[in-house]
Amino acid sequence: MGELSKLPNIGPVVEEQLHQAGIKTAEELRKTGSRDAWLKIKAIDPSACYNRLCGLEGALRGIRWHNLPDETKKELKDFYNSFK
């Protein structure tokens, strides 16, 4: 278990994908942002879903993604849909 998997919503699979995307620390994830990190993961794993995007945003905020504000979820959904 690495540093990233200590964040909410980040399990071993997502942590490995983040590593493959060149993101190895929480600070690197913060600098990259959830949207760009998700795009990097999507380049590796085309099945990267909306929940993964929300999970990354929640990790940055230190909360479970289910607790993200509705407005944030809507913005993330719009972003996700723009890549379908």
mmCIF file of the C-alpha atoms, coordinates in Angstrom:
data_MODEL
# 
_entry.id   MODEL 
# 
loop_
_atom_site.group_PDB 
_atom_site.id 
_atom_site.type_symbol 
_atom_site.label_atom_id 
_atom_site.label_alt_id 
_atom_site.label_comp_id 
_atom_site.label_asym_id 
_atom_site.label_entity_id 
_atom_site.label_seq_id 
_atom_site.pdbx_PDB_ins_code 
_atom_site.Cartn_x 
_atom_site.Cartn_y 
_atom_site.Cartn_z 
_atom_site.occupancy 
_atom_site.B_iso_or_equiv 
_atom_site.pdbx_formal_charge 
_atom_site.auth_seq_id 
_atom_site.auth_comp_id 
_atom_site.auth_asym_id 
_atom_site.auth_atom_id 
_atom_site.pdbx_PDB_model_num 
ATOM 1  C CA . MET A 1 1  ? 0.000   0.000  0.000   1.00 0.00 ? 1  MET A CA 1 
ATOM 2  C CA . GLY A 1 2  ? 1.483   3.273  -1.102  1.00 0.00 ? 2  GLY A CA 1 
ATOM 3  C CA . GLU A 1 3  ? 0.894   6.895  -0.274  1.00 0.00 ? 3  GLU A CA 1 
ATOM 4  C CA . LEU A 1 4  ? -1.962  7.383  -2.729  1.00 0.00 ? 4  LEU A CA 1 
ATOM 5  C CA . SER A 1 5  ? -4.020  4.478  -1.409  1.00 0.00 ? 5  SER A CA 1 
ATOM 6  C CA . LYS A 1 6  ? -4.141  6.207  1.973   1.00 0.00 ? 6  LYS A CA 1 
ATOM 7  C CA . LEU A 1 7  ? -6.420  8.813  0.363   1.00 0.00 ? 7  LEU A CA 1 
ATOM 8  C CA . PRO A 1 8  ? -10.190 8.229  0.342   1.00 0.00 ? 8  PRO A CA 1 
ATOM 9  C CA . ASN A 1 9  ? -11.492 6.411  -2.747  1.00 0.00 ? 9  ASN A CA 1 
ATOM 10 C CA . ILE A 1 10 ? -8.042  5.255  -3.910  1.00 0.00 ? 10 ILE A CA 1 
ATOM 11 C CA . GLY A 1 11 ? -7.565  1.500  -3.838  1.00 0.00 ? 11 GLY A CA 1 
ATOM 12 C CA . PRO A 1 12 ? -4.661  -0.532 -5.157  1.00 0.00 ? 12 PRO A CA 1 
ATOM 13 C CA . VAL A 1 13 ? -5.943  -0.647 -8.752  1.00 0.00 ? 13 VAL A CA 1 
ATOM 14 C CA . VAL A 1 14 ? -6.420  3.109  -9.063  1.00 0.00 ? 14 VAL A CA 1 
ATOM 15 C CA . GLU A 1 15 ? -3.146  3.724  -7.273  1.00 0.00 ? 15 GLU A CA 1 
ATOM 16 C CA . GLU A 1 16 ? -1.367  1.511  -9.819  1.00 0.00 ? 16 GLU A CA 1 
ATOM 17 C CA . GLN A 1 17 ? -3.078  3.352  -12.683 1.00 0.00 ? 17 GLN A CA 1 
ATOM 18 C CA . LEU A 1 18 ? -2.000  6.678  -11.216 1.00 0.00 ? 18 LEU A CA 1 
ATOM 19 C CA . HIS A 1 19 ? 1.573   5.369  -10.984 1.00 0.00 ? 19 HIS A CA 1 
ATOM 20 C CA . GLN A 1 20 ? 1.412   4.275  -14.625 1.00 0.00 ? 20 GLN A CA 1 
ATOM 21 C CA . ALA A 1 21 ? 0.200   7.790  -15.448 1.00 0.00 ? 21 ALA A CA 1 
ATOM 22 C CA . GLY A 1 22 ? 3.235   9.273  -13.697 1.00 0.00 ? 22 GLY A CA 1 
ATOM 23 C CA . ILE A 1 23 ? 1.410   10.355 -10.540 1.00 0.00 ? 23 ILE A CA 1 
ATOM 24 C CA . LYS A 1 24 ? 3.119   8.802  -7.535  1.00 0.00 ? 24 LYS A CA 1 
ATOM 25 C CA . THR A 1 25 ? 2.328   11.110 -4.604  1.00 0.00 ? 25 THR A CA 1 
ATOM 26 C CA . ALA A 1 26 ? -0.655  12.945 -3.164  1.00 0.00 ? 26 ALA A CA 1 
ATOM 27 C CA . GLU A 1 27 ? 1.085   16.223 -3.975  1.00 0.00 ? 27 GLU A CA 1 
ATOM 28 C CA . GLU A 1 28 ? 1.475   15.199 -7.624  1.00 0.00 ? 28 GLU A CA 1 
ATOM 29 C CA . LEU A 1 29 ? -2.217  14.301 -7.693  1.00 0.00 ? 29 LEU A CA 1 
ATOM 30 C CA . ARG A 1 30 ? -3.114  17.697 -6.231  1.00 0.00 ? 30 ARG A CA 1 
ATOM 31 C CA . LYS A 1 31 ? -0.978  19.465 -8.842  1.00 0.00 ? 31 LYS A CA 1 
ATOM 32 C CA . THR A 1 32 ? -2.480  17.380 -11.652 1.00 0.00 ? 32 THR A CA 1 
ATOM 33 C CA . GLY A 1 33 ? -6.083  17.725 -10.557 1.00 0.00 ? 33 GLY A CA 1 
ATOM 34 C CA . SER A 1 34 ? -8.843  15.162 -10.776 1.00 0.00 ? 34 SER A CA 1 
ATOM 35 C CA . ARG A 1 35 ? -9.812  15.851 -14.378 1.00 0.00 ? 35 ARG A CA 1 
ATOM 36 C CA . ASP A 1 36 ? -6.307  15.623 -15.827 1.00 0.00 ? 36 ASP A CA 1 
ATOM 37 C CA . ALA A 1 37 ? -5.499  12.606 -13.658 1.00 0.00 ? 37 ALA A CA 1 
ATOM 38 C CA . TRP A 1 38 ? -8.648  10.903 -14.932 1.00 0.00 ? 38 TRP A CA 1 
ATOM 39 C CA . LEU A 1 39 ? -7.698  11.677 -18.534 1.00 0.00 ? 39 LEU A CA 1 
ATOM 40 C CA . LYS A 1 40 ? -4.284  10.114 -17.943 1.00 0.00 ? 40 LYS A CA 1 
ATOM 41 C CA . ILE A 1 41 ? -5.948  7.021  -16.482 1.00 0.00 ? 41 ILE A CA 1 
ATOM 42 C CA . LYS A 1 42 ? -8.434  6.899  -19.366 1.00 0.00 ? 42 LYS A CA 1 
ATOM 43 C CA . ALA A 1 43 ? -5.498  6.811  -21.802 1.00 0.00 ? 43 ALA A CA 1 
ATOM 44 C CA . ILE A 1 44 ? -4.321  3.649  -20.012 1.00 0.00 ? 44 ILE A CA 1 
ATOM 45 C CA . ASP A 1 45 ? -7.754  2.182  -19.263 1.00 0.00 ? 45 ASP A CA 1 
ATOM 46 C CA . PRO A 1 46 ? -10.519 3.191  -21.693 1.00 0.00 ? 46 PRO A CA 1 
ATOM 47 C CA . SER A 1 47 ? -13.111 1.827  -19.251 1.00 0.00 ? 47 SER A CA 1 
ATOM 48 C CA . ALA A 1 48 ? -12.323 4.610  -16.744 1.00 0.00 ? 48 ALA A CA 1 
ATOM 49 C CA . CYS A 1 49 ? -15.753 5.671  -15.543 1.00 0.00 ? 49 CYS A CA 1 
ATOM 50 C CA . TYR A 1 50 ? -17.538 8.611  -13.993 1.00 0.00 ? 50 TYR A CA 1 
ATOM 51 C CA . ASN A 1 51 ? -17.227 7.055  -10.526 1.00 0.00 ? 51 ASN A CA 1 
ATOM 52 C CA . ARG A 1 52 ? -13.447 6.946  -10.899 1.00 0.00 ? 52 ARG A CA 1 
ATOM 53 C CA . LEU A 1 53 ? -13.431 10.630 -11.817 1.00 0.00 ? 53 LEU A CA 1 
ATOM 54 C CA . CYS A 1 54 ? -15.542 11.435 -8.756  1.00 0.00 ? 54 CYS A CA 1 
ATOM 55 C CA . GLY A 1 55 ? -13.301 9.234  -6.646  1.00 0.00 ? 55 GLY A CA 1 
ATOM 56 C CA . LEU A 1 56 ? -10.264 11.232 -7.688  1.00 0.00 ? 56 LEU A CA 1 
ATOM 57 C CA . GLU A 1 57 ? -12.017 14.509 -6.878  1.00 0.00 ? 57 GLU A CA 1 
ATOM 58 C CA . GLY A 1 58 ? -13.075 13.150 -3.502  1.00 0.00 ? 58 GLY A CA 1 
ATOM 59 C CA . ALA A 1 59 ? -9.515  11.995 -2.812  1.00 0.00 ? 59 ALA A CA 1 
ATOM 60 C CA . LEU A 1 60 ? -8.283  15.533 -3.435  1.00 0.00 ? 60 LEU A CA 1 
ATOM 61 C CA . ARG A 1 61 ? -10.874 16.874 -0.999  1.00 0.00 ? 61 ARG A CA 1 
ATOM 62 C CA . GLY A 1 62 ? -10.248 14.151 1.576   1.00 0.00 ? 62 GLY A CA 1 
ATOM 63 C CA . ILE A 1 63 ? -13.821 12.811 1.413   1.00 0.00 ? 63 ILE A CA 1 
ATOM 64 C CA . ARG A 1 64 ? -15.695 9.840  0.020   1.00 0.00 ? 64 ARG A CA 1 
ATOM 65 C CA . TRP A 1 65 ? -16.892 10.740 -3.453  1.00 0.00 ? 65 TRP A CA 1 
ATOM 66 C CA . HIS A 1 66 ? -20.523 10.128 -2.479  1.00 0.00 ? 66 HIS A CA 1 
ATOM 67 C CA . ASN A 1 67 ? -20.253 13.201 -0.251  1.00 0.00 ? 67 ASN A CA 1 
ATOM 68 C CA . LEU A 1 68 ? -19.193 15.579 -3.015  1.00 0.00 ? 68 LEU A CA 1 
ATOM 69 C CA . PRO A 1 69 ? -21.549 18.541 -3.421  1.00 0.00 ? 69 PRO A CA 1 
ATOM 70 C CA . ASP A 1 70 ? -24.266 17.979 -6.032  1.00 0.00 ? 70 ASP A CA 1 
ATOM 71 C CA . GLU A 1 71 ? -22.975 20.888 -8.110  1.00 0.00 ? 71 GLU A CA 1 
ATOM 72 C CA . THR A 1 72 ? -19.506 19.325 -8.236  1.00 0.00 ? 72 THR A CA 1 
ATOM 73 C CA . LYS A 1 73 ? -20.988 15.977 -9.266  1.00 0.00 ? 73 LYS A CA 1 
ATOM 74 C CA . LYS A 1 74 ? -22.904 17.720 -12.050 1.00 0.00 ? 74 LYS A CA 1 
ATOM 75 C CA . GLU A 1 75 ? -19.763 19.507 -13.282 1.00 0.00 ? 75 GLU A CA 1 
ATOM 76 C CA . LEU A 1 76 ? -17.831 16.234 -13.231 1.00 0.00 ? 76 LEU A CA 1 
ATOM 77 C CA . LYS A 1 77 ? -20.675 14.459 -15.064 1.00 0.00 ? 77 LYS A CA 1 
ATOM 78 C CA . ASP A 1 78 ? -20.651 17.131 -17.774 1.00 0.00 ? 78 ASP A CA 1 
ATOM 79 C CA . PHE A 1 79 ? -16.866 16.790 -18.076 1.00 0.00 ? 79 PHE A CA 1 
ATOM 80 C CA . TYR A 1 80 ? -17.122 12.988 -18.240 1.00 0.00 ? 80 TYR A CA 1 
ATOM 81 C CA . ASN A 1 81 ? -19.877 13.127 -20.872 1.00 0.00 ? 81 ASN A CA 1 
ATOM 82 C CA . SER A 1 82 ? -17.743 15.383 -23.060 1.00 0.00 ? 82 SER A CA 1 
ATOM 83 C CA . PHE A 1 83 ? -15.361 12.417 -23.533 1.00 0.00 ? 83 PHE A CA 1 
ATOM 84 C CA . LYS A 1 84 ? -17.931 9.762  -24.389 1.00 0.00 ? 84 LYS A CA 1 
# 
